[in-house]
Amino acid sequence: MAANTDAGKTVDEAATAMGDAAVGVTDQIAALKKQVEELYADRQKYLSQAMDTAEGYAARAGDAAQVQYEAVADRVRERPAQSVLIAAAAGYILARILGR
């Protein structure tokens, strides 16, 4: 009978150990899930910041291009003959470089 009691205790101990291991694994999975969710939230935050920064750079570049365009347009209005000669010279040089 002692063998049956010892075997029963061993089975109970094994079942308890497996239950404890299952709880430990479940806790680890929950912790990993939480970490993944935090990383995802961080990624979203950083992506949003990167997009805002890129939009800011694009807006500044657009503003700078508009300012330069207006400066060139003013210069052409002030000196139209000189502008035509410069454009013709630039066209001639490009045509020679490109071989056409």
C-alpha distances in whole Angstrom, upper triangle without the diagonal:
4,5,5,6,9,10,11,12,14,15,17,18,20,21,23,24,26,27,29,30,31,33,34,36,37,39,40,42,43,45,46,48,49,51,52,54,55,57,58,60,61,62,64,66,67,68,70,72,73,74,76,78,79,80,82,83,85,86,88,89,90,93,94,95,97,98,99,101,103,104,105,107,109,110,111,113,115,116,115,118,116,112,114,115,112,110,112,112,108,108,110,108,105,107,108,105,103,106,107
4,5,5,6,8,10,10,12,14,15,16,18,20,21,22,24,25,27,28,30,31,32,34,36,37,38,40,42,43,44,46,48,49,50,52,54,55,56,58,59,61,63,64,65,67,68,70,71,73,74,76,77,79,80,81,83,85,86,87,89,91,92,93,95,97,98,99,101,102,103,105,107,108,109,111,113,114,114,116,114,111,112,113,110,108,110,110,106,106,109,106,103,105,106,103,101,104,105
4,5,5,6,8,10,10,12,14,15,16,18,20,21,22,24,25,26,28,30,31,32,34,36,37,38,40,41,43,44,46,47,49,50,52,53,55,56,58,59,61,62,63,65,67,68,69,71,73,74,75,77,79,80,81,83,84,85,87,89,90,91,93,95,96,97,99,100,101,103,105,106,107,109,111,112,111,114,112,108,110,111,107,106,108,107,104,104,106,104,101,103,104,100,98,101,103
4,5,5,6,9,10,10,12,14,15,16,18,20,21,22,24,25,27,28,30,31,32,34,36,37,39,40,41,43,45,46,47,49,51,52,53,55,56,58,59,61,62,63,65,67,68,69,71,73,74,75,77,78,80,82,83,84,86,88,89,90,92,94,94,96,98,99,100,102,104,105,106,108,110,111,110,113,111,107,109,110,107,105,107,107,103,103,105,103,100,102,103,99,98,101,102
4,5,5,6,9,10,10,12,14,15,16,18,20,21,22,24,25,27,28,30,31,33,34,36,37,39,40,42,43,45,46,48,49,51,52,54,55,56,58,60,61,62,64,66,67,68,70,71,73,74,76,77,78,80,82,83,84,86,88,89,91,92,93,95,97,98,99,101,103,104,105,107,109,110,109,112,110,107,108,109,106,104,106,106,102,102,105,103,100,101,103,99,98,100,102
4,5,5,6,9,10,10,12,14,15,16,18,20,21,22,24,25,27,28,30,31,32,34,36,37,38,40,42,43,44,46,48,49,50,52,53,55,57,58,59,61,63,64,65,67,69,70,71,73,74,75,77,79,80,81,83,85,86,87,89,91,92,93,95,96,97,99,101,102,103,105,107,108,108,110,108,105,106,107,104,102,104,104,100,100,103,100,97,99,100,97,95,98,100
4,5,5,6,9,10,10,12,14,15,16,18,20,21,22,24,25,26,28,30,31,32,34,36,37,38,40,42,43,45,46,47,49,51,52,53,55,57,58,59,61,62,63,65,67,68,69,71,73,74,75,77,79,79,81,83,84,85,87,89,90,91,93,95,95,97,99,100,101,103,105,106,106,108,106,103,104,105,102,100,102,102,98,98,101,98,95,97,98,95,93,96,97
4,5,5,6,8,10,10,12,14,15,16,18,20,21,22,24,25,27,28,30,31,33,34,36,37,39,40,42,43,45,46,47,49,51,52,54,55,57,58,60,61,62,64,66,67,68,70,72,73,74,76,78,78,80,82,83,84,86,88,89,90,92,94,95,96,98,99,100,102,104,105,105,107,105,102,103,105,101,99,102,102,98,98,100,98,95,97,98,95,93,96,97
4,5,5,6,8,10,10,12,14,15,16,18,20,21,22,24,25,27,28,30,31,33,34,36,37,39,40,42,43,45,46,48,49,50,52,54,55,56,58,60,61,62,64,65,67,68,70,71,73,74,76,77,79,80,82,83,85,86,87,89,91,92,93,95,97,98,99,101,103,104,104,106,104,101,102,103,100,98,101,100,97,97,99,97,94,96,97,94,92,95,96
4,5,5,6,8,10,10,12,14,15,16,18,20,21,22,24,25,27,28,30,31,32,34,36,37,38,40,42,43,44,46,47,49,51,52,53,55,57,58,59,61,63,64,65,67,68,69,71,73,74,75,77,79,80,81,83,85,85,87,89,90,91,93,95,96,97,99,101,102,102,104,102,99,100,101,98,96,98,98,94,94,97,94,91,93,94,91,89,92,94
4,5,5,6,9,10,10,12,14,15,16,18,20,21,22,24,25,27,28,30,31,32,34,36,37,39,40,42,43,45,46,47,49,51,52,53,55,57,58,59,61,62,63,65,67,68,69,71,73,74,75,77,78,79,81,83,84,85,87,89,90,91,93,95,95,97,99,100,100,102,100,97,98,100,96,94,97,97,93,93,95,93,90,92,93,90,88,91,92
4,5,5,6,9,10,10,12,14,15,16,18,20,21,22,24,25,27,28,30,31,33,34,36,37,39,40,42,43,45,46,48,49,51,52,54,55,56,58,60,61,62,64,66,67,68,70,72,73,74,76,77,79,80,82,83,84,86,88,89,90,92,94,95,97,98,99,99,102,100,97,98,99,96,94,97,96,93,93,95,93,90,92,93,90,88,91,92
4,5,5,6,9,10,10,12,14,15,16,18,20,21,22,24,26,27,28,30,31,33,34,36,37,39,40,42,43,45,46,48,49,50,52,54,55,57,58,59,61,63,64,65,67,69,70,71,73,75,76,77,79,80,82,83,85,86,87,89,91,92,93,95,97,98,98,100,98,95,96,98,94,92,95,95,91,91,94,91,88,90,91,88,87,90,91
4,5,5,6,8,10,10,12,14,15,16,18,20,21,22,24,25,27,28,30,31,32,34,36,37,38,40,42,43,45,46,47,49,51,52,53,55,57,58,59,61,62,63,65,67,68,69,71,73,74,75,77,79,80,81,83,84,85,87,89,90,91,93,95,96,96,98,96,93,94,95,92,90,92,92,88,88,91,89,86,88,89,85,84,87,88
4,5,5,6,9,10,10,12,14,15,16,18,20,21,22,24,25,27,28,30,31,33,35,36,37,39,40,42,43,45,46,47,49,51,52,53,55,57,58,59,61,62,64,65,67,68,70,72,73,74,76,78,79,80,82,83,84,86,88,89,90,92,94,95,95,97,95,92,93,94,91,89,92,91,88,88,90,88,85,87,88,85,83,86,87
4,5,5,6,9,10,11,12,14,15,16,18,20,21,22,24,25,27,29,30,31,33,34,36,37,39,40,42,43,45,46,48,49,51,52,54,55,57,58,60,61,62,64,66,67,68,70,72,73,75,76,77,79,81,82,83,85,87,88,89,91,93,94,94,96,94,91,92,94,90,89,91,91,87,87,90,88,85,87,88,85,83,86,87
4,5,5,6,9,10,10,12,14,15,16,18,20,21,22,24,26,27,28,30,31,33,34,36,37,39,40,42,43,44,46,48,49,51,52,53,55,57,58,59,61,63,64,65,67,69,70,71,73,74,75,77,79,80,81,83,85,86,87,89,91,92,92,94,92,89,90,92,88,86,89,89,85,85,88,85,82,84,86,82,81,84,85
4,5,5,6,9,10,10,12,14,15,16,18,20,21,22,24,25,27,28,30,31,32,34,36,37,39,40,42,43,45,46,47,49,51,52,53,55,57,58,59,61,62,63,65,67,68,69,71,73,74,75,77,79,79,81,83,84,85,87,89,90,90,92,90,87,88,90,86,84,87,87,83,83,85,83,80,82,83,80,78,81,83
4,5,5,6,9,10,10,12,14,15,16,18,20,21,23,24,26,27,29,30,31,33,35,36,37,39,41,42,43,45,46,48,50,51,52,54,55,57,58,60,61,63,64,66,67,68,70,72,73,74,76,78,79,80,82,83,84,86,88,89,89,92,90,86,88,89,86,84,87,86,83,83,86,83,80,82,84,80,79,82,83
4,5,5,6,9,10,10,12,14,15,16,18,20,21,23,24,26,27,29,30,32,33,34,36,38,39,40,42,43,45,46,48,49,51,52,54,55,57,58,60,61,63,64,66,67,69,70,72,73,75,76,77,79,81,82,83,85,87,88,88,90,88,85,87,88,85,83,86,85,82,82,84,82,79,81,83,79,78,81,82
4,5,5,6,8,10,10,12,14,15,16,18,20,21,22,24,26,27,28,30,31,33,34,36,37,38,40,42,43,45,46,47,49,51,52,53,55,57,58,59,61,63,64,65,67,68,69,71,73,74,75,77,79,80,81,83,85,86,86,88,86,83,84,86,82,80,83,83,79,79,82,79,76,79,80,76,75,78,79
4,5,5,6,9,10,10,12,14,15,16,18,20,21,22,24,26,27,29,30,31,33,35,36,37,39,41,42,43,45,46,47,49,51,52,53,55,57,58,59,61,62,63,65,67,68,69,71,73,74,75,77,79,80,81,83,84,84,87,85,81,83,84,81,79,82,81,78,78,80,78,75,77,79,75,74,77,78
4,5,5,6,9,10,10,12,14,15,16,18,20,21,23,24,26,27,29,30,32,33,35,36,38,39,40,42,44,45,46,48,50,51,52,54,56,57,58,60,61,63,64,66,67,68,70,72,73,74,76,78,79,81,82,84,83,86,84,81,82,84,81,79,81,81,77,78,81,78,75,78,79,76,74,77,78
4,5,5,6,9,10,10,12,14,15,16,18,20,21,22,24,26,27,28,30,32,33,34,36,37,39,40,42,43,45,46,48,49,51,52,54,55,57,58,60,61,63,64,65,67,69,70,71,73,75,76,77,79,81,82,82,84,82,79,81,82,79,77,80,79,76,76,79,76,73,76,77,74,72,75,77
4,5,5,6,9,10,10,12,14,15,16,18,20,21,22,24,25,27,28,30,31,32,34,36,37,39,40,42,43,45,46,47,49,51,52,53,55,57,58,59,61,63,64,65,67,68,69,71,73,74,75,77,79,80,80,82,80,77,78,80,76,75,77,77,73,73,76,74,71,73,74,71,69,73,74
4,5,5,6,9,10,10,12,14,15,16,18,20,21,23,24,26,27,29,30,31,33,35,36,37,39,41,42,43,45,46,48,49,51,52,53,55,57,58,60,61,63,64,66,67,68,70,72,73,74,76,78,79,79,81,79,76,78,79,76,74,77,77,73,73,76,74,71,73,74,71,69,73,74
4,5,5,6,9,10,11,12,14,15,17,18,20,21,23,24,26,27,29,30,32,33,35,36,38,39,40,42,44,45,46,48,50,51,52,54,55,57,58,60,61,63,65,66,67,69,70,72,73,75,76,78,78,80,78,75,77,78,75,73,76,76,72,73,75,73,70,72,74,71,69,73,74
4,5,5,6,8,10,10,12,14,15,16,18,20,21,22,24,26,27,28,30,31,33,34,36,37,38,40,42,43,44,46,48,49,50,52,53,55,57,58,59,61,63,64,65,67,69,70,71,73,75,76,76,78,76,73,75,76,72,71,74,73,69,70,73,70,67,70,71,68,66,70,71
4,5,5,6,9,10,10,12,14,15,16,18,20,21,22,24,26,27,28,30,31,33,35,36,37,39,40,42,43,45,46,47,49,51,52,53,55,57,58,59,61,63,64,65,67,68,69,71,73,74,74,76,75,71,73,74,71,69,72,72,68,68,71,69,66,68,69,66,65,68,69
4,5,5,6,9,10,11,12,14,15,17,18,20,21,23,24,26,27,29,30,32,33,35,36,37,39,41,42,43,45,46,48,50,51,52,54,56,57,58,60,62,63,64,66,67,69,70,72,73,73,76,74,71,72,74,71,69,72,72,68,68,71,69,66,68,70,67,65,69,69
4,5,5,6,9,10,11,12,14,15,17,18,20,21,23,24,26,27,28,30,32,33,34,36,38,39,40,42,44,45,46,48,49,51,52,54,55,57,59,60,61,63,64,66,67,69,70,72,72,74,72,69,71,72,69,67,70,70,66,67,70,68,65,67,68,65,64,67,68
4,5,5,6,9,10,10,12,14,15,16,18,20,21,22,24,26,27,28,30,31,32,34,36,37,38,40,42,43,44,46,48,49,51,52,53,55,57,58,59,61,63,64,65,67,68,70,70,72,70,67,68,70,67,65,68,67,64,64,67,65,62,64,65,62,61,64,65
4,5,5,6,9,10,11,12,14,15,17,18,20,21,23,24,26,27,29,30,31,33,35,36,37,39,41,42,43,45,46,48,49,51,52,53,55,57,58,59,61,63,64,65,67,69,68,71,69,66,67,69,66,64,67,67,63,63,66,64,61,63,65,62,60,64,64
4,5,5,6,9,10,11,12,14,15,17,18,20,21,23,24,26,27,29,30,32,33,35,36,38,39,41,42,44,45,46,48,50,51,52,54,56,57,58,60,62,63,64,66,67,67,70,68,65,67,68,65,63,66,66,63,63,66,64,61,63,65,62,61,64,65
4,5,5,6,9,10,10,12,14,15,16,18,20,21,22,24,26,27,28,30,31,33,34,36,37,39,40,42,43,45,46,48,49,50,52,54,55,56,58,60,61,63,64,65,66,68,66,63,65,66,63,61,64,64,60,61,64,61,59,61,63,59,58,62,63
4,5,5,6,9,10,10,12,14,15,16,18,20,21,22,24,26,27,28,30,31,32,34,36,37,38,40,42,43,45,46,47,49,51,52,53,55,57,58,59,61,63,64,64,66,64,61,63,64,61,59,62,62,58,58,61,59,56,58,60,57,56,59,60
4,5,5,6,9,10,11,12,14,15,17,18,20,21,23,24,26,27,29,30,31,33,35,36,37,39,41,42,43,45,46,48,49,51,52,53,55,57,58,60,61,63,63,65,64,60,62,64,60,59,62,62,58,58,61,59,56,59,61,57,56,60,60
4,5,5,6,9,10,11,12,14,15,17,18,20,21,23,24,26,27,29,30,32,33,35,36,38,39,40,42,44,45,46,48,50,51,52,54,55,57,58,60,61,62,64,62,59,61,63,59,58,61,61,57,58,61,59,56,58,60,57,56,59,60
4,5,5,6,9,10,10,12,14,15,16,18,20,21,22,24,26,27,28,30,31,33,34,36,37,38,40,42,43,44,46,48,49,50,52,54,55,57,58,59,59,62,60,57,59,60,57,55,58,58,54,55,58,56,53,55,57,54,52,56,57
4,5,5,6,9,10,10,12,14,15,16,18,20,21,22,24,26,27,28,30,31,33,34,36,37,39,41,42,43,45,46,47,49,51,52,53,55,57,58,58,61,59,55,57,59,55,54,57,57,53,53,56,54,51,54,56,52,51,55,55
4,5,5,6,9,10,11,12,14,15,17,18,20,21,23,25,26,27,29,30,31,33,35,36,37,39,41,42,44,45,47,48,50,51,52,54,56,57,57,60,58,55,57,58,55,54,57,57,53,54,57,55,52,55,56,53,52,56,56
4,5,5,6,8,10,11,12,14,15,16,18,20,21,23,24,26,27,28,30,32,33,34,36,38,39,40,42,43,45,46,48,49,51,52,54,55,56,58,56,53,55,57,53,52,55,55,51,52,55,53,50,53,55,51,50,54,55
4,5,5,6,8,10,10,12,14,15,16,18,20,21,22,24,26,27,28,30,31,32,34,36,37,38,40,42,43,44,46,48,49,51,52,53,54,56,54,51,53,54,51,49,52,52,48,49,52,50,47,50,52,48,47,51,52
4,6,5,6,9,10,10,12,14,15,16,18,20,21,22,24,26,27,28,30,31,33,35,36,37,39,41,42,43,45,46,47,49,51,52,52,55,53,50,52,53,50,49,52,52,48,49,52,50,47,50,52,49,47,51,52
4,6,5,6,9,10,11,12,14,15,17,19,20,21,23,24,26,27,29,30,32,33,35,36,38,39,41,42,44,45,47,48,50,51,51,54,52,49,51,53,50,48,51,51,48,49,52,50,47,50,52,49,48,52,52
4,5,5,6,9,10,10,12,14,15,16,18,20,21,22,24,26,27,28,30,32,33,34,36,37,39,40,42,43,45,46,48,49,50,52,50,47,49,51,47,46,49,49,45,46,49,47,44,47,49,46,45,49,50
4,5,5,6,9,10,10,12,14,15,16,18,20,21,22,24,26,27,28,30,31,32,34,36,37,38,40,42,43,45,46,48,48,50,48,45,47,49,45,44,47,47,43,44,47,45,42,45,47,44,43,46,47
4,5,5,6,9,10,11,12,14,15,16,18,20,21,23,24,26,27,29,30,31,33,35,36,37,39,41,42,43,45,47,47,49,48,45,46,48,45,43,47,47,43,44,47,46,43,46,48,45,44,48,48
4,5,5,6,9,10,11,12,14,15,17,18,20,21,23,24,26,27,29,30,32,33,35,36,38,39,41,42,44,45,45,48,46,43,45,47,44,42,46,46,42,43,46,45,42,45,47,44,43,47,48
4,5,5,6,9,10,11,12,14,15,16,18,20,21,22,24,26,27,28,30,32,33,34,36,37,39,40,42,43,43,46,44,41,43,45,41,40,43,43,39,40,43,41,39,42,44,41,40,44,44
4,5,5,6,9,10,10,12,14,15,16,18,20,21,22,24,26,27,28,30,31,32,34,36,37,39,40,42,42,45,43,40,41,43,40,38,42,42,38,39,42,41,38,41,43,40,39,43,43
4,5,5,6,9,10,11,12,14,15,16,18,20,21,23,24,26,27,29,30,31,33,35,36,37,39,41,41,44,42,39,41,43,40,38,42,42,39,40,43,41,39,42,44,41,41,44,45
4,5,5,6,9,10,11,12,14,15,17,18,20,21,23,24,26,27,29,30,32,33,35,36,38,39,40,42,40,37,40,41,38,37,40,40,37,38,41,39,37,40,42,39,39,42,43
4,5,5,6,9,10,10,12,14,15,16,18,20,21,22,24,26,27,28,30,31,33,34,36,37,37,40,38,35,37,39,35,34,37,37,34,35,38,36,34,37,39,36,35,39,39
4,5,5,6,9,10,10,12,14,15,16,18,20,21,22,24,26,27,28,30,31,33,35,36,36,39,37,34,36,38,35,33,37,37,34,35,38,37,34,37,39,37,36,40,40
4,5,5,6,9,10,11,12,14,15,17,18,20,21,23,24,26,27,29,30,32,33,35,35,38,36,33,36,38,34,33,37,37,34,35,38,37,35,38,40,37,37,41,41
4,5,5,6,9,10,10,12,14,15,16,18,20,21,22,24,26,27,28,30,32,33,33,36,34,31,33,35,32,30,34,34,31,32,35,34,31,34,36,34,34,37,38
4,5,5,6,9,10,10,12,14,15,16,18,20,21,22,24,26,27,28,30,31,31,34,33,29,31,33,30,29,32,32,29,30,33,32,30,32,35,32,32,36,36
4,5,5,6,9,10,11,12,14,15,17,18,20,21,23,24,26,27,29,30,31,34,32,29,31,33,30,29,33,33,30,31,34,33,31,34,37,34,34,38,38
4,5,5,6,9,10,11,12,14,15,17,18,20,21,23,24,26,27,29,29,32,30,27,30,32,29,28,31,32,29,30,33,32,30,33,36,33,33,37,37
4,5,5,6,9,10,11,12,14,15,16,18,20,21,22,24,26,27,27,30,28,25,27,29,26,25,28,28,25,27,30,29,27,30,32,30,30,33,33
4,5,5,6,9,10,10,12,14,15,16,18,20,21,22,24,26,26,29,27,24,26,28,25,24,28,28,25,26,30,29,27,30,32,30,30,33,33
4,5,5,6,9,10,11,12,14,15,17,18,20,21,23,24,25,28,27,24,26,28,26,25,28,29,26,27,31,30,28,31,34,32,32,36,35
4,5,5,6,9,10,11,12,14,15,17,18,20,21,23,23,26,24,22,24,26,23,22,26,26,23,25,29,27,26,29,31,30,30,33,33
4,5,5,6,9,10,11,12,14,15,16,18,20,21,21,24,22,19,22,23,21,19,23,24,21,22,26,25,23,26,28,27,27,30,30
4,5,5,6,9,10,10,12,14,15,16,18,20,20,23,22,19,21,24,21,20,24,25,22,23,27,27,25,28,31,29,29,33,32
4,5,5,6,9,10,11,12,14,15,17,18,19,22,21,18,21,23,21,20,24,25,22,24,27,27,26,29,31,30,30,34,33
4,5,5,6,9,10,11,12,14,15,17,17,20,18,15,18,20,17,17,21,21,19,21,24,23,22,25,27,26,27,30,30
4,5,5,6,9,10,11,12,14,15,15,18,17,14,16,19,16,15,19,20,18,19,23,23,21,24,27,26,26,29,28
4,5,5,6,9,10,10,12,14,15,18,17,14,17,20,18,17,21,22,20,22,25,25,24,27,30,29,29,32,31
4,5,5,6,9,10,11,12,14,17,15,13,16,18,16,16,20,20,19,21,24,24,23,26,28,28,29,32,31
4,5,5,6,9,10,11,11,14,12,10,13,15,12,12,16,17,15,17,20,20,20,23,25,25,25,28,27
4,5,5,6,9,10,10,13,13,10,12,15,14,13,17,18,17,18,22,22,22,24,27,27,27,30,29
4,5,5,6,9,10,13,13,11,14,16,15,15,19,20,19,21,24,24,25,27,29,29,30,33,32
4,5,5,6,8,11,10,8,11,13,12,13,16,17,17,19,21,22,22,25,27,27,28,30,29
4,5,5,5,8,8,6,8,11,10,11,14,15,15,17,19,20,21,23,25,25,26,28,27
4,6,6,9,10,9,11,14,14,14,17,19,19,20,22,24,24,26,28,29,30,32,30
4,6,9,9,9,12,14,14,15,18,19,19,21,23,24,25,27,29,30,31,33,32
4,6,6,6,9,10,11,12,14,16,17,18,20,21,23,24,26,27,28,30,29
4,6,5,6,9,10,10,12,14,15,16,18,20,21,22,24,26,27,28,27
4,5,5,6,9,10,11,12,14,15,17,18,20,21,23,24,26,27,25
4,5,5,6,9,10,11,12,14,15,16,18,20,21,23,24,26,25
4,5,5,6,9,10,10,12,14,15,16,18,20,21,22,24,23
4,5,5,6,9,10,10,12,14,15,16,18,20,21,22,21
4,5,5,6,9,10,10,12,14,15,17,18,20,21,20
4,5,5,6,9,10,11,12,14,15,16,18,20,19
4,5,5,6,9,10,11,12,14,15,16,18,17
4,5,5,6,9,10,10,12,14,15,16,15
4,5,5,6,9,10,11,12,14,15,15
4,5,5,6,9,10,11,12,14,14
4,5,5,6,9,10,10,12,11
4,6,5,6,9,10,10,10
4,5,5,6,9,10,10
4,5,5,6,8,9
4,5,5,6,5
4,6,5,6
4,5,8
4,6
4
